[in-house]
């Protein structure tokens, strides 16, 4: 597996696994994540994955204490040596098959205030935007920005649209949006500049659950269009 290591400040190391967003590099990212999950490094605070890398945050004091020699190396050098050994000699367990999750969405109206604007921008009818948005499966590359927020790949360029020049101060939880050539779902109420085309009653983030995020990197999702009545019924079910 090809990778590069470099420091991020004095308490983090980046494992760079490529320079493009695709499923092959994502598979490398998931492999590294699994290898780290199988280890127990007292000095590791946490790791954070992205489209093409995994960043490990560590406690320099604990790194020094972990070295048995009388002349310890710099914390970054020790962590880099440890990660090199891990990635070059360790074979992770089989990566579990991803789940396919159906996300019901009420498009347009108050639930999707920007649907008409997205349609006009792309010279389409609102129904065409909905048909295109629900026509294919989307790949979850990573979770970030907000707890449980999925960064998805696979959206058609035919419905792409830039972010709003001025973000909204609050977007309701479950809002489905478009930003550039990406689509995503706001799991919690938060400010944001994405073009909101609909809303799902499904909860993507529940702190009391383990894991708290409904979606995980590597999953696939499909959007389905529902009526207002179905939205209300499903909302009662998920409360």
KEKE-3310 file (N, C-alpha, C; in steps of 0.2 Angstrom, whole numbers, plus 5000, padded with zeros to 4 digits):
npx = (5004:5003:5009:5012:5020:5018:5021:5009:5008:5014:5008:5002:5001:5000:4994:4995:4986:4984:4979:4967:4949:4942:4936:4945:4956:4949:4947:4959:4960:4950:4956:4967:4961:4955:4966:4971:4961:4962:4973:4981:4987:4993:4997:4989:4977:4966:4960:4957:4948:4949:4944:4956:4966:4972:4973:4982:4981:4991:4998:5011:5019:5015:5020:5034:5035:5032:5043:5056:5069:5084:5087:5076:5068:5062:5045:5037:5045:5046:5032:5030:5039:5032:5020:5024:5029:5017:5009:5017:5019:5007:4992:4976:4960:4946:4937:4922:4906:4898:4884:4868:4858:4842:4835:4822:4814:4806:4803:4805:4794:4791:4800:4810:4816:4825:4823:4816:4825:4837:4832:4829:4842:4848:4841:4830:4814:4807:4803:4811:4823:4821:4819:4832:4840:4836:4839:4850:4863:4872:4889:4896:4909:4915:4912:4909:4911:4899:4892:4889:4887:4886:4898:4895:4897:4895:4884:4874:4881:4871:4862:4870:4875:4881:4886:4876:4878:4877:4877:4863:4857:4852:4849:4837:4837:4840:4839:4841:4854:4862:4878:4889:4895:4891:4880:4872:4867:4860:4863:4860:4853:4860:4870:4873:4877:4872:4862:4845:4835:4826:4819:4823:4814:4822:4833:4849:4859:4861:4865:4865:4866:4876:4886:4884:4881:4871:4875:4890:4907:4910:4897:4882:4869:4852:4841:4824:4808:4795:4778:4770:4762:4767:4780:4776:4771:4782:4791:4785:4787:4801:4803)
npy = (4994:5011:5026:5041:5049:5064:5078:5086:5100:5099:5088:5079:5067:5064:5052:5051:5045:5046:5057:5059:5058:5044:5027:5017:5023:5027:5014:5011:5020:5016:5003:5007:5013:5002:4995:5003:5003:4990:4991:4996:5010:5019:5032:5038:5049:5051:5047:5054:5053:5057:5061:5056:5053:5049:5056:5056:5060:5063:5061:5070:5068:5056:5048:5049:5043:5030:5025:5015:5016:5025:5037:5044:5046:5060:5064:5064:5057:5044:5040:5040:5030:5019:5019:5016:5003:4996:4998:4991:4979:4973:4965:4969:4963:4956:4968:4973:4971:4984:4993:4996:5010:5016:5032:5041:5055:5071:5081:5098:5113:5119:5110:5109:5122:5127:5120:5124:5134:5127:5119:5129:5135:5124:5123:5114:5105:5105:5092:5085:5087:5080:5067:5064:5066:5055:5044:5036:5026:5032:5035:5034:5043:5049:5054:5070:5087:5090:5081:5065:5069:5065:5064:5063:5053:5053:5061:5067:5079:5086:5092:5100:5114:5129:5134:5144:5162:5168:5160:5151:5154:5144:5128:5115:5099:5084:5090:5089:5093:5102:5106:5113:5099:5090:5081:5080:5077:5086:5081:5087:5102:5116:5130:5134:5133:5126:5121:5118:5105:5096:5086:5074:5062:5053:5050:5054:5055:5050:5052:5043:5031:5017:5013:5031:5038:5035:5032:5026:5028:5021:5015:5014:5024:5027:5039:5041:5047:5055:5058:5071:5066:5054:5058:5063:5052:5044:5052:5051:5038:5038:5046)
npz = (5000:4995:5003:5012:5025:5035:5047:5056:5064:5081:5087:5079:5066:5048:5038:5022:5008:4995:4980:4975:4974:4975:4974:4976:4983:4994:4999:5004:5014:5023:5026:5034:5044:5050:5054:5064:5073:5078:5086:5101:5106:5119:5118:5108:5104:5096:5079:5063:5049:5031:5014:5007:5017:5033:5049:5063:5080:5094:5111:5116:5128:5133:5122:5124:5136:5132:5126:5129:5130:5136:5129:5122:5106:5096:5098:5086:5077:5083:5083:5069:5065:5072:5065:5052:5054:5058:5046:5037:5041:5046:5044:5041:5048:5038:5029:5034:5025:5017:5022:5014:5014:5014:5011:5014:5007:5008:4996:4990:4993:5010:5015:5006:5002:4991:4980:4968:4964:4961:4951:4941:4939:4933:4922:4922:4926:4942:4946:4938:4944:4956:4951:4945:4956:4964:4957:4958:4967:4981:4987:5003:5007:5018:5036:5042:5046:5053:5067:5061:5048:5031:5018:5002:4987:4969:4964:4950:4938:4932:4941:4949:4959:4964:4982:4993:4993:5005:5019:5028:5044:5052:5048:5047:5055:5046:5034:5016:5005:4991:4986:4975:4966:4975:4986:5001:5019:5032:5048:5061:5067:5061:5056:5038:5020:5010:4996:4999:4995:5000:5014:5026:5037:5044:5057:5058:5067:5083:5099:5110:5104:5098:5085:5086:5074:5060:5047:5040:5034:5018:5017:5007:5000:4996:4989:4991:4985:4995:5001:5010:5019:5021:5026:5039:5045:5046:5053:5065:5068:5070:5081)
capx = (5000:5007:5007:5017:5019:5021:5018:5004:5010:5019:5005:4998:5004:4996:4995:4993:4986:4983:4978:4961:4944:4939:4934:4952:4960:4944:4948:4966:4958:4947:4961:4971:4956:4954:4972:4972:4956:4965:4979:4980:4992:4991:4998:4985:4971:4961:4962:4952:4949:4946:4944:4962:4971:4970:4977:4982:4983:4994:5000:5019:5021:5014:5024:5040:5035:5031:5049:5060:5077:5086:5088:5070:5068:5057:5038:5035:5049:5043:5025:5031:5042:5027:5015:5027:5029:5011:5007:5021:5019:5001:4987:4969:4955:4942:4933:4915:4902:4895:4876:4864:4853:4837:4834:4816:4815:4801:4806:4801:4790:4795:4806:4815:4815:4829:4822:4815:4831:4841:4829:4830:4849:4850:4836:4826:4808:4808:4802:4817:4829:4820:4820:4839:4843:4834:4840:4856:4865:4878:4894:4898:4916:4917:4908:4912:4908:4895:4891:4884:4885:4889:4900:4893:4900:4890:4879:4875:4882:4865:4859:4875:4874:4886:4883:4873:4883:4877:4874:4858:4860:4850:4846:4834:4840:4837:4838:4845:4856:4867:4884:4894:4894:4890:4874:4873:4861:4862:4860:4858:4851:4866:4871:4875:4876:4870:4855:4841:4830:4821:4821:4821:4812:4826:4838:4856:4864:4858:4871:4864:4867:4883:4889:4879:4880:4867:4879:4897:4911:4909:4891:4879:4863:4848:4836:4817:4804:4789:4773:4770:4759:4772:4785:4773:4771:4789:4793:4782:4790:4808:4804)
capy = (5000:5017:5031:5046:5052:5070:5080:5091:5103:5095:5083:5075:5064:5063:5047:5053:5039:5048:5064:5060:5055:5038:5021:5013:5027:5026:5007:5012:5024:5011:4998:5010:5014:4996:4993:5007:5000:4984:4992:4999:5014:5023:5039:5040:5052:5049:5048:5057:5051:5062:5058:5053:5053:5048:5060:5053:5065:5060:5065:5069:5066:5049:5045:5049:5038:5024:5023:5011:5018:5031:5043:5044:5050:5065:5061:5063:5051:5038:5039:5038:5023:5014:5018:5012:4996:4994:4998:4987:4972:4971:4963:4970:4958:4958:4974:4971:4973:4990:4993:5000:5013:5020:5038:5044:5063:5075:5086:5105:5116:5121:5105:5110:5129:5129:5115:5127:5138:5122:5117:5135:5135:5119:5123:5108:5106:5103:5085:5082:5087:5075:5061:5063:5065:5048:5039:5032:5025:5037:5032:5038:5043:5050:5058:5075:5094:5090:5074:5061:5072:5061:5067:5058:5054:5050:5065:5069:5086:5089:5095:5103:5121:5132:5135:5150:5167:5170:5154:5152:5154:5138:5123:5110:5092:5080:5093:5087:5099:5101:5111:5111:5093:5085:5081:5078:5077:5089:5077:5091:5109:5120:5135:5131:5137:5121:5122:5113:5103:5092:5084:5067:5061:5048:5053:5052:5055:5049:5051:5037:5024:5015:5020:5037:5039:5030:5030:5025:5028:5014:5013:5017:5026:5029:5043:5040:5053:5053:5063:5075:5062:5049:5061:5064:5045:5041:5056:5049:5032:5039:5050)
capz = (5000:4995:5008:5014:5032:5037:5053:5057:5070:5085:5090:5074:5060:5043:5033:5015:5004:4988:4979:4971:4977:4972:4979:4978:4989:5000:5002:5008:5020:5027:5029:5039:5050:5053:5057:5070:5078:5081:5090:5107:5108:5124:5116:5102:5107:5091:5072:5059:5042:5026:5008:5005:5022:5040:5053:5070:5085:5099:5117:5116:5134:5133:5117:5127:5141:5129:5124:5135:5130:5140:5125:5117:5100:5096:5098:5079:5074:5086:5080:5062:5065:5074:5060:5047:5056:5057:5039:5032:5043:5049:5039:5045:5047:5032:5030:5033:5019:5018:5022:5009:5018:5010:5014:5012:5007:5006:4992:4989:4998:5016:5017:5001:4999:4986:4974:4962:4962:4958:4944:4936:4938:4928:4916:4923:4930:4949:4946:4935:4949:4960:4947:4944:4963:4967:4951:4958:4974:4983:4991:5008:5008:5025:5040:5045:5046:5059:5069:5057:5041:5026:5012:4997:4980:4964:4961:4943:4937:4929:4946:4953:4960:4970:4988:4993:4994:5012:5023:5032:5051:5054:5044:5051:5055:5041:5027:5011:5001:4986:4986:4970:4963:4980:4990:5008:5023:5039:5054:5066:5065:5060:5050:5032:5014:5004:4993:5002:4991:5004:5021:5028:5044:5047:5061:5056:5073:5090:5104:5114:5100:5097:5085:5086:5067:5056:5041:5041:5028:5014:5015:5001:5001:4990:4991:4988:4986:4999:5002:5016:5024:5023:5030:5045:5048:5047:5058:5072:5069:5072:5087)
cpx = (5004:5004:5013:5015:5022:5018:5013:5004:5014:5015:5000:5003:4999:4998:4992:4992:4984:4981:4971:4955:4941:4939:4941:4955:4955:4946:4954:4964:4955:4951:4965:4967:4956:4960:4973:4967:4958:4971:4977:4986:4990:4992:4993:4979:4965:4964:4956:4953:4946:4945:4950:4967:4968:4975:4976:4985:4985:4996:5008:5022:5021:5018:5031:5040:5034:5038:5053:5067:5078:5087:5082:5071:5062:5050:5036:5038:5047:5037:5026:5034:5037:5022:5018:5027:5022:5008:5011:5021:5012:4996:4980:4965:4950:4938:4926:4911:4898:4887:4873:4858:4848:4835:4827:4816:4808:4804:4802:4797:4794:4801:4811:4815:4819:4828:4821:4821:4836:4839:4830:4837:4851:4846:4832:4819:4810:4808:4808:4823:4828:4821:4828:4842:4841:4835:4846:4858:4871:4882:4896:4906:4919:4912:4911:4908:4904:4894:4886:4883:4889:4891:4899:4896:4895:4885:4880:4876:4876:4861:4864:4873:4878:4882:4880:4879:4883:4873:4868:4861:4858:4847:4843:4837:4836:4837:4843:4847:4861:4872:4889:4891:4893:4883:4875:4866:4863:4859:4857:4856:4858:4866:4874:4873:4874:4863:4851:4835:4825:4823:4819:4819:4817:4831:4845:4861:4860:4864:4871:4865:4874:4883:4883:4877:4877:4872:4887:4901:4911:4902:4888:4872:4859:4842:4829:4812:4797:4785:4774:4767:4763:4778:4782:4773:4777:4792:4791:4785:4797:4809:4805)
cpy = (5006:5022:5035:5048:5059:5073:5086:5095:5099:5089:5079:5073:5062:5057:5048:5047:5040:5055:5065:5056:5050:5032:5017:5017:5026:5019:5007:5015:5019:5006:5001:5011:5008:4994:4997:5005:4994:4985:4996:5004:5019:5031:5042:5043:5051:5050:5050:5056:5057:5058:5054:5052:5051:5052:5057:5059:5061:5065:5064:5067:5058:5045:5044:5044:5031:5021:5021:5014:5024:5037:5042:5048:5055:5061:5059:5057:5045:5036:5037:5031:5018:5013:5015:5005:4993:4993:4993:4980:4969:4970:4964:4964:4961:4964:4972:4974:4979:4989:4998:5003:5017:5026:5041:5052:5066:5081:5092:5107:5119:5116:5106:5117:5131:5124:5119:5131:5133:5120:5123:5136:5130:5118:5116:5110:5103:5095:5081:5082:5081:5068:5059:5062:5058:5042:5034:5031:5030:5033:5036:5038:5045:5054:5064:5082:5095:5083:5070:5064:5068:5065:5061:5059:5051:5054:5067:5077:5090:5093:5099:5111:5124:5133:5142:5156:5168:5164:5156:5151:5147:5134:5117:5103:5088:5084:5090:5092:5097:5107:5109:5104:5088:5086:5078:5079:5080:5084:5081:5098:5113:5125:5131:5134:5132:5123:5117:5112:5098:5090:5077:5066:5057:5052:5050:5051:5055:5047:5045:5030:5023:5010:5025:5039:5034:5027:5030:5026:5021:5012:5016:5019:5028:5033:5041:5046:5051:5059:5066:5070:5056:5051:5061:5057:5043:5045:5053:5042:5033:5043:5045)
cpz = (5000:5000:5009:5021:5032:5043:5052:5063:5074:5089:5086:5069:5055:5039:5027:5010:4997:4987:4975:4975:4973:4977:4981:4983:4995:5003:5006:5015:5025:5030:5034:5045:5054:5057:5064:5075:5081:5085:5096:5109:5113:5122:5111:5105:5102:5084:5068:5052:5037:5019:5006:5010:5029:5044:5060:5075:5091:5105:5117:5122:5135:5128:5120:5132:5139:5127:5130:5135:5134:5136:5120:5111:5100:5095:5091:5076:5077:5083:5073:5061:5067:5068:5054:5048:5055:5050:5035:5035:5045:5043:5043:5043:5041:5034:5029:5027:5021:5018:5017:5013:5013:5014:5011:5012:5004:5002:4991:4994:5004:5017:5012:4998:4993:4980:4968:4959:4959:4951:4939:4934:4933:4922:4916:4926:4937:4949:4943:4939:4954:4957:4947:4951:4966:4962:4953:4966:4975:4988:4996:5009:5015:5029:5043:5045:5052:5061:5064:5050:5036:5020:5007:4990:4975:4961:4954:4943:4934:4934:4951:4953:4965:4976:4988:4995:5002:5015:5027:5040:5054:5049:5048:5050:5050:5034:5022:5006:4995:4987:4980:4966:4969:4983:4997:5012:5030:5044:5060:5064:5066:5055:5044:5026:5008:5002:4995:4997:4994:5011:5022:5035:5048:5051:5060:5062:5079:5095:5108:5111:5100:5091:5084:5079:5063:5050:5043:5034:5025:5013:5009:5003:4995:4993:4988:4990:4990:4999:5009:5021:5026:5028:5038:5049:5050:5053:5065:5074:5072:5078:5093)
residu = (UNK:UNK:UNK:UNK:UNK:UNK:UNK:UNK:UNK:UNK:UNK:UNK:UNK:UNK:UNK:UNK:UNK:UNK:UNK:UNK:UNK:UNK:UNK:UNK:UNK:UNK:UNK:UNK:UNK:UNK:UNK:UNK:UNK:UNK:UNK:UNK:UNK:UNK:UNK:UNK:UNK:UNK:UNK:UNK:UNK:UNK:UNK:UNK:UNK:UNK:UNK:UNK:UNK:UNK:UNK:UNK:UNK:UNK:UNK:UNK:UNK:UNK:UNK:UNK:UNK:UNK:UNK:UNK:UNK:UNK:UNK:UNK:UNK:UNK:UNK:UNK:UNK:UNK:UNK:UNK:UNK:UNK:UNK:UNK:UNK:UNK:UNK:UNK:UNK:UNK:UNK:UNK:UNK:UNK:UNK:UNK:UNK:UNK:UNK:UNK:UNK:UNK:UNK:UNK:UNK:UNK:UNK:UNK:UNK:UNK:UNK:UNK:UNK:UNK:UNK:UNK:UNK:UNK:UNK:UNK:UNK:UNK:UNK:UNK:UNK:UNK:UNK:UNK:UNK:UNK:UNK:UNK:UNK:UNK:UNK:UNK:UNK:UNK:UNK:UNK:UNK:UNK:UNK:UNK:UNK:UNK:UNK:UNK:UNK:UNK:UNK:UNK:UNK:UNK:UNK:UNK:UNK:UNK:UNK:UNK:UNK:UNK:UNK:UNK:UNK:UNK:UNK:UNK:UNK:UNK:UNK:UNK:UNK:UNK:UNK:UNK:UNK:UNK:UNK:UNK:UNK:UNK:UNK:UNK:UNK:UNK:UNK:UNK:UNK:UNK:UNK:UNK:UNK:UNK:UNK:UNK:UNK:UNK:UNK:UNK:UNK:UNK:UNK:UNK:UNK:UNK:UNK:UNK:UNK:UNK:UNK:UNK:UNK:UNK:UNK:UNK:UNK:UNK:UNK:UNK:UNK:UNK:UNK:UNK:UNK:UNK:UNK:UNK:UNK:UNK:UNK:UNK:UNK:UNK:UNK:UNK:UNK:UNK:UNK)
# end
